[in-house]
Amino acid sequence: MFTNELTTSKSPFTMKFRRISIHNVNELVPDWAIDPYVLGRHLDEVFDSQPGCNLVPEGSAVYRSLGFWIEVDATASPATTRVCTPDDHVDLSGRLIITCRSRVHESAQIDLPLNPIFKGYEALAGTYCVYLHSFQTEVPLGYVGMTKQRWFDRYSQHLSASRTGSPFLFHRAIREHLSATVYHKVFYCELDHDRALGYEEELVSMFSLYPLGLNMVPGGRAAFAYLAKLGLQARSAEDRDSLVERLSDQADLDGHPNPLCAARWATDPSFAERVICGHSGRLTVEQVSQIRRFAAAGKSVAAIMVEVSARNERQIRNALSGRTYSRIARRSSQETPSK
């Protein structure tokens, strides 16, 4: 819709914020991505003048769906902001998207709810949010969590644990995927403990529970039930997370094999296969093996697509070139390309 360079024309200390809740901006935007105060001041100016003022939600409308989104490119010099409205190809309404660098990753993107940054929205401090951290590898590897802290403060704790060699699955993934783009998304905020547990349980079960993701136990209330079966009690999400992380490097629990031991995942020979092939719409391990066999036999890409019921020819070409599914082991000499 319109684009601006991210600069402020007035001193940030000499005027009040008219349109933007700077306190909520500070709760959502980490300073390692972009200075939240400078961003808040810039957005305040954008939405206090034409054409931005026409988009500002007033009164109870601050809680309704917004018909636009904001994109911030913090990697540009100077940084830029775009206020965007939907078209036939993309609709990210209600989101604040920041392209940036992270604490340890060269490339990062942050996806935040937009409504809370406007004046009139309730304060986020002291409430729970439910978030996702995802590494954009061959198959995105995601970790869903909830926290009463600012999400990026909790992420900093995960980074610290990763640096000390924590075997926790998510912490190990941080170390192993430093070159990947990392994606941070806050799904929901201003939640109480019970509502956050409900959302977390739903999201973890959808796409981030091992082997499809990096959560070692179910989310929400299901996690408490799972731990209780192991004789472990947690009173809150914080207790639960601390307990799981602490136990991830213990081989035994009261003399019995510890199902929370990270070594179980690290030494699982089928882990990569189940992650790479476990998502809806992906090729199965058997389909990948068939593609290689048919190609070795001289069949065309079009014929292979029909034989294995692939979605399209590109899926076949990518598998054969090694661009995708390269970590799926070759199972027989029939899959080994002729020299």
C-alpha positions in Angstrom: 0.0 0.0 0.0 2.7 2.5 1.0 6.3 2.3 2.1 8.4 4.4 4.4 12.0 4.5 5.5 12.2 3.8 9.2 13.3 7.1 10.6 11.7 9.5 13.1 11.4 13.2 12.4 11.0 14.2 16.0 12.9 13.4 19.2 11.5 10.1 20.7 11.6 11.7 24.1 9.6 14.9 23.4 6.1 13.6 22.6 3.6 11.1 23.6 2.5 8.2 21.5 -0.9 8.9 19.9 -1.6 5.7 18.0 0.8 3.1 19.2 1.0 1.2 22.5 4.8 1.4 23.0 4.5 -0.9 26.1 3.1 -3.7 24.0 5.6 -3.1 21.2 8.3 -3.7 23.9 6.6 -6.9 24.9 6.5 -8.2 21.3 9.6 -6.8 19.4 13.1 -7.9 20.5 15.8 -5.2 20.4 18.1 -7.6 18.5 15.7 -7.4 15.6 15.1 -3.7 15.6 15.0 -1.0 18.3 11.4 -1.3 19.5 11.2 2.3 20.6 12.3 3.6 17.2 9.9 1.3 15.5 7.1 2.3 17.7 7.8 6.0 17.1 7.9 5.5 13.4 4.7 3.6 13.3 3.1 6.3 15.5 4.0 8.9 12.9 2.8 6.7 10.0 -0.6 6.1 11.6 -1.0 9.7 12.7 -0.9 11.0 9.2 -2.5 10.3 5.8 -3.2 7.7 4.6 -2.3 5.7 7.7 -4.8 7.4 10.1 -7.7 5.9 8.1 -6.5 2.4 9.1 -6.3 3.0 12.8 -8.8 0.9 14.8 -10.8 3.0 17.2 -12.4 1.8 20.5 -13.5 -1.9 20.5 -12.4 -2.2 16.9 -8.9 -2.7 18.2 -9.9 -6.3 19.0 -11.5 -7.0 15.6 -9.8 -8.4 12.4 -7.7 -5.8 10.7 -7.7 -5.5 6.9 -4.0 -4.8 6.5 -0.6 -5.9 7.8 2.8 -4.3 8.3 6.1 -5.5 6.9 9.4 -4.3 8.4 12.7 -4.9 6.7 15.3 -4.4 9.4 18.1 -5.7 7.1 17.8 -2.7 4.7 19.8 0.4 5.3 17.9 2.4 6.4 15.2 0.0 7.6 11.9 0.2 5.8 8.2 -0.4 6.7 5.4 -1.2 4.3 1.7 -1.1 5.2 0.0 -3.7 3.0 -3.5 -4.7 2.0 -4.6 -8.0 0.5 -4.7 -9.0 -3.1 -5.4 -12.2 -5.0 -2.1 -13.7 -4.1 -1.3 -12.8 -0.4 -3.3 -11.9 2.7 -1.4 -11.5 5.9 -3.9 -9.2 7.5 -3.5 -8.6 11.2 0.2 -9.5 11.3 3.4 -7.6 11.9 6.2 -9.2 9.9 9.8 -8.3 10.6 12.7 -9.5 8.4 15.9 -9.3 10.5 19.0 -11.0 11.9 18.6 -13.0 15.1 20.9 -13.5 18.1 22.7 -16.4 16.4 21.1 -16.7 12.9 22.1 -14.5 10.0 18.6 -14.6 8.6 15.4 -14.5 10.6 11.7 -13.6 10.3 9.4 -12.6 13.1 5.6 -12.9 12.7 3.6 -11.1 15.4 -0.1 -10.2 16.0 -0.7 -6.6 14.9 -3.7 -5.6 16.9 -1.8 -5.3 20.3 0.5 -2.6 19.0 -2.4 -0.1 18.8 -3.5 2.2 21.6 -6.6 0.9 23.5 -5.4 -2.8 23.5 -5.0 -4.4 26.9 -1.4 -4.6 28.3 0.4 -7.8 27.4 2.9 -7.7 30.3 2.2 -10.5 32.8 0.0 -12.5 30.4 0.9 -15.7 28.5 1.7 -16.1 24.8 1.9 -19.2 22.6 4.8 -19.2 20.1 6.6 -21.1 17.5 10.3 -21.3 16.6 11.0 -23.0 13.3 14.2 -23.7 11.4 13.6 -23.5 7.6 15.5 -26.7 6.7 14.5 -29.2 4.0 11.4 -29.8 6.2 10.8 -27.0 8.6 11.5 -28.2 12.2 9.3 -26.4 14.7 9.1 -26.1 18.4 5.9 -24.8 20.1 5.9 -23.3 23.6 4.1 -21.0 26.0 5.5 -18.4 28.3 4.6 -15.6 30.7 7.9 -13.9 29.9 8.4 -12.0 26.7 8.8 -14.7 24.1 12.2 -13.5 23.1 13.4 -13.6 26.7 12.4 -17.2 26.9 14.1 -17.8 23.6 17.3 -16.3 25.0 17.2 -18.9 27.8 16.9 -21.6 25.2 19.9 -20.2 23.4 21.9 -20.2 26.6 21.1 -23.8 27.3 22.0 -24.7 23.7 25.4 -23.0 24.1 26.2 -25.1 27.2 25.6 -28.3 25.3 22.0 -29.2 26.4 20.9 -32.5 24.8 17.3 -31.3 24.7 16.0 -31.8 21.2 15.2 -28.2 20.5 18.5 -27.0 22.0 20.4 -29.4 19.8 18.5 -28.2 16.7 19.6 -24.6 17.5 23.3 -25.7 17.4 22.8 -27.9 14.3 21.0 -25.3 12.1 22.8 -22.1 12.6 23.0 -21.5 8.9 19.2 -21.9 8.4 16.7 -19.1 8.4 14.9 -19.1 11.8 11.2 -18.2 11.9 9.6 -16.9 15.1 5.8 -16.6 15.3 3.6 -15.5 18.2 0.2 -17.2 17.6 -1.7 -15.8 20.5 -1.0 -13.4 23.4 -2.8 -11.8 26.4 -3.8 -15.3 27.5 -4.2 -16.7 31.0 -2.5 -20.0 32.0 -5.4 -22.3 31.2 -6.2 -20.8 27.7 -2.5 -20.9 26.8 -2.3 -24.6 27.8 -5.3 -25.3 25.5 -3.8 -23.5 22.5 -0.4 -25.0 23.1 -1.8 -28.6 23.3 -3.6 -28.1 20.0 -0.7 -26.6 18.1 1.9 -29.1 19.3 -0.4 -32.0 18.3 -0.8 -30.5 14.9 2.7 -30.1 13.7 5.6 -30.0 16.3 5.4 -33.2 18.4 8.2 -35.6 17.7 8.8 -37.1 15.2 7.2 -34.3 13.1 8.9 -31.5 15.2 11.0 -30.7 18.1 8.6 -31.0 21.1 9.7 -34.0 23.1 6.3 -34.3 25.0 2.8 -33.3 24.1 1.7 -29.7 24.7 -0.7 -28.2 27.2 -2.6 -30.4 29.7 -1.6 -33.5 27.8 2.0 -32.9 28.9 1.0 -33.0 32.5 -0.9 -36.3 32.0 2.1 -37.8 30.1 4.5 -36.8 32.9 2.2 -38.1 35.5 2.3 -41.6 33.9 6.1 -41.5 34.5 5.5 -40.5 38.1 6.5 -36.9 37.5 4.4 -34.0 38.8 4.5 -30.4 37.4 2.3 -27.6 38.7 2.7 -25.2 35.8 4.0 -24.9 32.3 7.2 -23.5 33.7 7.7 -26.4 36.0 7.0 -28.8 33.2 9.5 -27.3 30.8 12.2 -27.2 33.5 11.5 -30.8 34.4 11.6 -32.1 30.8 14.8 -30.1 30.0 16.5 -31.3 33.2 15.6 -35.0 32.5 16.6 -34.9 28.8 20.2 -36.0 29.7 19.3 -38.8 32.2 19.3 -42.3 30.9 17.3 -43.7 33.7 14.2 -42.8 35.8 14.1 -44.8 39.1 16.1 -47.6 37.4 13.9 -47.7 34.3 14.8 -46.4 30.8 14.0 -42.7 30.6 11.7 -42.0 27.6 12.6 -38.3 27.9 16.3 -39.0 27.4 17.4 -37.0 24.3 19.8 -39.9 23.4 16.7 -41.8 22.4 16.1 -39.3 19.6 19.7 -38.8 18.8 20.4 -42.5 18.1 17.0 -43.2 16.5 18.1 -44.3 12.9 14.6 -43.5 11.5 14.4 -40.0 13.0 15.3 -38.1 9.8 13.0 -40.3 7.7 10.0 -39.8 10.0 10.6 -36.0 10.1 11.3 -35.6 6.4 8.5 -37.8 5.2 6.0 -37.4 8.0 4.3 -34.2 6.9 1.1 -34.2 4.9 1.8 -33.9 1.1 5.3 -35.2 1.4 6.6 -38.3 -0.3 6.9 -41.4 1.9 10.1 -43.2 2.4 8.8 -46.0 0.1 7.9 -43.5 -2.6 11.4 -42.0 -2.5 12.9 -45.5 -2.9 10.6 -46.2 -5.8 11.5 -43.0 -7.5 15.2 -43.9 -7.4 14.5 -47.4 -8.6 12.4 -46.3 -11.5 15.0 -43.6 -12.5 17.8 -46.2 -12.4 15.7 -48.3 -14.7 15.4 -45.4 -17.2 11.9 -44.3 -16.7 11.0 -40.7 -17.5 10.1 -38.2 -14.8 6.5 -38.1 -16.2 6.1 -41.8 -16.0 7.6 -42.0 -12.5 5.2 -39.3 -11.3 2.3 -41.5 -12.4 3.8 -44.7 -10.9 4.3 -43.3 -7.4 1.3 -40.9 -7.4 3.5 -37.8 -6.8 1.9 -34.4 -6.7 3.9 -33.1 -9.7 7.0 -33.6 -11.8 9.0 -31.0 -9.8 8.7 -33.3 -6.7 10.3 -36.1 -8.7 13.1 -33.9 -10.1 14.0 -32.5 -6.7 14.1 -36.0 -5.1 16.4 -37.3 -7.9 18.7 -34.3 -7.8 19.1 -34.5 -4.1 17.6 -31.1 -3.5 15.0 -32.8 -1.3 15.0 -36.1 0.6 18.8 -36.3 0.4 18.9 -37.6 4.0 16.7 -40.6 3.2 19.2 -43.5 3.0 19.5 -45.6 -0.1 18.2 -49.0 0.7 19.6 -51.2 -2.0 22.0 -51.3 -4.9 19.0 -50.7 -7.2 18.8 -47.2 -5.8 22.5 -46.5 -6.4 23.0 -44.5 -9.6 25.2 -46.1 -12.2 28.6 -44.6 -12.6 
